């Protein structure tokens, strides 16, 4: 292929070792194509960076009244609450949903998107593991509306619903500093995700505003999974000068950290303070009750599904971004005045 020339459907067919008609059926979803063949065609499209003619958007597609929902972590109660918000809106509009879990795997995420495309879903709601590794452009090019929840993605043309991650983290760390903490252990999320970056950035901004040197903040980059929270605690508490409080930047890492502190026989907040980004109703009934940043998970899912309905009902074409506010729930786990 000559650089700069437009890739043709025939070139896609040759790369996938199928007929041009089969490529057309996969793209336009006009006839059943086996899962294996469909994957070969979509893989060839990605490799060749094939983009259909804009007229393809006018292809008439059969409405199935189903929506594909791709979640990165169904073990996380925050994600389940988002899913509940999605379900309420879809059900009230007469839509069914197909749900899959990717466990933060971009490979599984891409496979799920392709699977839902093949099943002719009317739209897709995606909670990405990272936000930059999957190809959403094919869906956009063929008029399959996509709504992304929780994390920013490196693709235009999709709707986005997120929360004030940066502001929520900044407010919490400001509270910890005003309690008198001066050495804070932060269990940050992956820095290749928007939530991981923004929550850490908010914490750093709070410290700077309060005149706390950067080196007073101890940062451990976790992976959003429970074990990395436990690892962070063990590392922090092995230091000659451990932190006086630990801030975990998501639910799973926070639970791992909380359990690790308890396993070490330490009292919260007597021996070490603790706070978490993500709040659940039962956090108020733990011993001690947890100081946390609340994010409106149900509303994130609900608003995301409403945006999808707007697209499906042709009420809007331009992509839309909605940012919902977080709030600080002050309890006792971070201590009182130090």
Secondary structure as the mmCIF struct_conf table of DSSP 4:
data_model
#
loop_
_struct_conf.conf_type_id
_struct_conf.id
_struct_conf.beg_label_comp_id
_struct_conf.beg_label_asym_id
_struct_conf.beg_label_seq_id
_struct_conf.end_label_comp_id
_struct_conf.end_label_asym_id
_struct_conf.end_label_seq_id
TURN_TY1_P TURN_TY1_P1 UNK A 3 UNK A 4
BEND BEND1 UNK A 5 UNK A 5
HELX_LH_PP_P HELX_LH_PP_P1 UNK A 6 UNK A 8
HELX_RH_AL_P HELX_RH_AL_P1 UNK A 9 UNK A 16
TURN_TY1_P TURN_TY1_P2 UNK A 17 UNK A 17
BEND BEND2 UNK A 18 UNK A 18
HELX_RH_AL_P HELX_RH_AL_P2 UNK A 20 UNK A 28
TURN_TY1_P TURN_TY1_P3 UNK A 29 UNK A 29
BEND BEND3 UNK A 31 UNK A 31
HELX_RH_AL_P HELX_RH_AL_P3 UNK A 35 UNK A 48
TURN_TY1_P TURN_TY1_P4 UNK A 49 UNK A 49
HELX_RH_3T_P HELX_RH_3T_P1 UNK A 54 UNK A 58
STRN STRN1 UNK A 66 UNK A 71
BEND BEND4 UNK A 72 UNK A 72
TURN_TY1_P TURN_TY1_P5 UNK A 74 UNK A 75
BEND BEND5 UNK A 76 UNK A 76
HELX_RH_AL_P HELX_RH_AL_P4 UNK A 77 UNK A 92
TURN_TY1_P TURN_TY1_P6 UNK A 93 UNK A 94
STRN STRN2 UNK A 96 UNK A 101
TURN_TY1_P TURN_TY1_P7 UNK A 103 UNK A 104
HELX_RH_AL_P HELX_RH_AL_P5 UNK A 106 UNK A 118
TURN_TY1_P TURN_TY1_P8 UNK A 119 UNK A 120
BEND BEND6 UNK A 122 UNK A 122
STRN STRN3 UNK A 123 UNK A 126
BEND BEND7 UNK A 129 UNK A 134
HELX_RH_AL_P HELX_RH_AL_P6 UNK A 137 UNK A 141
TURN_TY1_P TURN_TY1_P9 UNK A 142 UNK A 143
STRN STRN4 UNK A 145 UNK A 149
BEND BEND8 UNK A 150 UNK A 151
BEND BEND9 UNK A 154 UNK A 154
BEND BEND10 UNK A 156 UNK A 158
STRN STRN5 UNK A 159 UNK A 163
HELX_RH_AL_P HELX_RH_AL_P7 UNK A 165 UNK A 178
TURN_TY1_P TURN_TY1_P10 UNK A 179 UNK A 180
BEND BEND11 UNK A 183 UNK A 183
STRN STRN6 UNK A 184 UNK A 188
HELX_LH_PP_P HELX_LH_PP_P2 UNK A 189 UNK A 190
TURN_TY1_P TURN_TY1_P11 UNK A 191 UNK A 192
BEND BEND12 UNK A 193 UNK A 193
HELX_RH_AL_P HELX_RH_AL_P8 UNK A 194 UNK A 209
TURN_TY1_P TURN_TY1_P12 UNK A 210 UNK A 211
HELX_RH_3T_P HELX_RH_3T_P2 UNK A 214 UNK A 216
STRN STRN7 UNK A 217 UNK A 221
BEND BEND13 UNK A 224 UNK A 225
HELX_RH_AL_P HELX_RH_AL_P9 UNK A 226 UNK A 237
TURN_TY1_P TURN_TY1_P13 UNK A 238 UNK A 238
BEND BEND14 UNK A 239 UNK A 239
TURN_TY1_P TURN_TY1_P14 UNK A 240 UNK A 241
BEND BEND15 UNK A 244 UNK A 244
STRN STRN8 UNK A 245 UNK A 248
BEND BEND16 UNK A 249 UNK A 250
HELX_RH_AL_P HELX_RH_AL_P10 UNK A 251 UNK A 263
TURN_TY1_P TURN_TY1_P15 UNK A 264 UNK A 265
TURN_TY1_P TURN_TY1_P16 UNK A 268 UNK A 271
STRN STRN9 UNK A 273 UNK A 277
BEND BEND17 UNK A 278 UNK A 278
HELX_RH_3T_P HELX_RH_3T_P3 UNK A 281 UNK A 285
BEND BEND18 UNK A 286 UNK A 288
HELX_LH_PP_P HELX_LH_PP_P3 UNK A 289 UNK A 290
STRN STRN10 UNK A 291 UNK A 295
HELX_RH_AL_P HELX_RH_AL_P11 UNK A 297 UNK A 312
TURN_TY1_P TURN_TY1_P17 UNK A 313 UNK A 314
BEND BEND19 UNK A 315 UNK A 315
BEND BEND20 UNK A 318 UNK A 318
STRN STRN11 UNK A 321 UNK A 324
HELX_LH_PP_P HELX_LH_PP_P4 UNK A 325 UNK A 325
STRN STRN12 UNK A 326 UNK A 329
BEND BEND21 UNK A 332 UNK A 332
TURN_TY1_P TURN_TY1_P18 UNK A 333 UNK A 334
BEND BEND22 UNK A 336 UNK A 336
#
